[in-house]
Amino acid sequence: MFNNVLTFEKIERQVSMRHFHPSSPSASAPQTSGIVLHGATMYERTTGPLLSRTDAGLIRLAGIKPGMAVLEAGCGPGRLSIEASKVSGPTGRVCGLDASPEMIDLARTRARKAGVEVEFTLGVIEKLPYPDETFDVVLSRLVIHHLPGDLKRQGFAEMRRVLKPGGQCLIIDFDPTRTFLVRAANKLRLLPFPAPMRQINPRAYLALLTEAGFKEVESGPSGYPLLSYVRGKR
C-alpha cells in the first residue's frame, strides 16, 4: 500500500506545481478562487495508470446503471466520465465539467478515441451550467480538496440542485486519516505529504452535505488505499 501512496503523493506534489488560477493561463477559462490544474497531459500520463485502477469500482460505488444521467464535477481529463458513459449506455447521458480548458480539450480527445458520447463543458462546480433536477448521479473524484470552504458549500448546494429527487452525490477524496498506520505516520510527518494534503479529511464534508440539504449522508472506505467516499441523496 505504501508504495502506491508514496507514488501518488509524489505525483500530486509534482503536478501541484502547475496549479494556477484560471485567469493566469487563459482568458477563456472561467474565474474561480479554487485551485485549477492546467497540466493536462502531464496529469494524465502520471496519474492515469494509478487512477485507472479505481475507475470500475467507483462507478459501481456510485450506483450508475444503464439509462442514467450522470455528471462528473471536476472531470479532469475525462477518464471517469468515459467509463460512466460505457455503463449508462446509449439511453443514458454523461456530462463532464472542469474549470481547466486544457483538461476539457484532452477529455474530448479521449472520448472521441474511445468512441463514446460525453458532453464535456468548461465551467466551475460552484456554478453548474445545468437546469435543476437534471442528473441521477453527480460524482467528483479528487477535486473537493482544491476548493476553499465557501466554494465547497456552494458546490455541494449546486450538486444537490442539479440532482433529480432521489439522486445520489458521491464524493471521492484523499483520506490520510482512514487507517491507523497511515494516520500515525502522517501525524509524525513521516510521509512526504504536502501540508494541504495532510489536512484533508473527507468526513468533514458530511456536515456540509447535510447543510446543503442532502439526506442519508454517510462516509466510508472506497476500497482503494488513501481514498474515502462521502455521499448523500437528494
N, C-alpha and C positions, 0 to 999 in steps of 0.2 A: 504493500500500500504506500509506504513512504517514498519509494522510487517514483510512483505516479504523482504523488502530492508534490514532491520537490520539483519534478519536471514541469508540472503545470504552473507552479508558483514562479519558477524561473521564467517561463514563457510570459506569464501575466506581467511580471515586472519589466521584462524587455518591451513588451507591447505597450505598457503604460507610458513609456517614454514618448509614444506617438499619440497620446491623448491631447486633444485640443478642443477649445470651444469652437463651435462651428463657424463663427464669424471670421476665424483666422484663415482657414484654407479655402473657403468657397463662399462667395456671396449668395449662392443659390441655396445653401444649407439653412434649415430652419434655426431660429435662435432659441437657445436653451441655456439654463445655468447648470444643467447636468453635464457630466463628462462624456464626450463623444470620441469614439475611436475611429481614426481615419486610415490606419494602415491595413486596409482590407486584405491585400494579397499576402502580406506577412502574417496577419492574424490567421488566415485560412490555412496557410502552409504549416504554421507552427502548432495551432490548437486543433485543427481539423482531425488529425489522426487520433487525438485523445477524446475529443467531444463526440466523434462518430460512434464511439463505443456506448454512448449513453442515449443515442437518438431513439432506438426502438423501445427501450424501457421507459423513457419519458413520455413517448406517445401513448403507451399503454397506461401509464400513471395518469395521464390527462383524460383518459377515457374517450379518446377520439374514435369515432365509428364512421362507416360509410354514410355519405349524405350530410355530414355535419358541416357547419360554417365555423371556421377556425381563424383566429387572429394570433400571430406571434408578435408581441410588442417588444421591439428591440431585437430584430431578426438577424442582425449582423449579415454574414454572407449567405444566409438563407438555408442553411443545412437542415434545421429542424422543420422549417416551413415546407421544404420539399418533401421530407419524409411524411409530414402530416398530410400533404396532398395525395401521396400514394395510398394512404389509408382512407381518406374521405372520398376519394374516387371522383368519377365524372359527375356524380349527382351532388357532390359537396362543393364547398368554396373555401379557399385558403388565402388569407392575406398576410403579408409580412410588412412590418413598418420599422423604419430605422431613421435616425437623425443624420446618418453619415451618407453622403452621396456616393462615396466610394464603395461602401458596403452594399448599397442598393444596386449599383451597377454590376457588382460581382454576383450578387444574388440572382439578378435577372439572367446573367450569362449562364450561371449554373443550372437554373431552371430550364432554360432552352436546351442545354446539353442533356439534361435528364428527361426531357420530353414531357414535362408536367406543366399544368397551368397554375401559376401562383401570382396573385396581384401584389407586387412589391411597390410600396409607396414611401416617399420621403416625408417624414413627419416626426412628431415628438409624442411621447407617452402621455404627457400632461395635457395634451390637446389632441385627442384622437380624431381623425377626419372621417368618422363613420357615424351613421344615424344611430339613434337609440335602438336597443334590442336587436342587434344585427347578428351576433355570434352565439354559438352554442358553447364554445370554449375559447378562453383567452389564456395563452401561456407566455411565459417570459423566462429565459434562461440566462443567468449571469449578467443581469442588467440592472436590477433594482439597487444594488450597492453603489452604482455610479450616480445615483440621484440624491441631492440634498433632501432634508426632511420635508420641506414644503412640497417639493415635486413628488416625493413618494405619496403623500396624501392626495395630491391632485391626480397622480397617475392611477392610484387604486380607485378613486372615485370615477375616473373616466372608464376604467376597465369594467366596473360594475354597470355604468350607464350603457355601454355597448353590448352587454350580455343580455340574452333573452332570459325571461323568468325561468328559473331552474338551471340556468347555465353555470358553468364552473370556471373559476380562475385558478390557474396553477402557476406558482412562482418557484423557480429553482435557483438556488444561490449557494455560494460558498458557505461553509459552516465549520470553522476551525474549533468549535466548541462541542461538536457532536460526540466524539469518543474521548474517553479519559486520557488515553495515551497522547493523542494529538493536542487535547486541551492542556495537559500538563506541559508538554514541550512548547506549546505556543505561549503559555503563561511565563515560562522561563526564558522565552525568546531564543529557543534553541533551533527553531526553524526559520529559514530566511524569508519570512513574510514581510512585504511592505507594511508599514504601520497601519494604513487604512484597512488592509486585508485582515489584520489581526483583530480588528474591532467589529467585523461583520458577524451578525447574529440574526439569522432569518426568523427566529422566533419573536424578535422584536416587531416583525411585520404583522403578527397576529392581531395586536391591538389596533393597528392602522386599518387592517381589513375590516375588523368589527366596526371601527369608527366610520368607515366608508359605506357600511350597510350590508356587508356580506354576512351570511348565515352559515352554520355548520363549519366554522373556521377551525382548522387543525394544522398541525405540522408533524413531520416525521422524516426518517431517513429515506433517501431516494433509491438506495441500493447501490450507490456508487461512492467511492471514497471522497470525503470532504464536500459532498453535495447533499443538501437537505431540501425538502419541499415545504411550502406553505400553500394552503388552498382554502377556498371558500366558495359558497354558492350564492347566486342572486335569488 
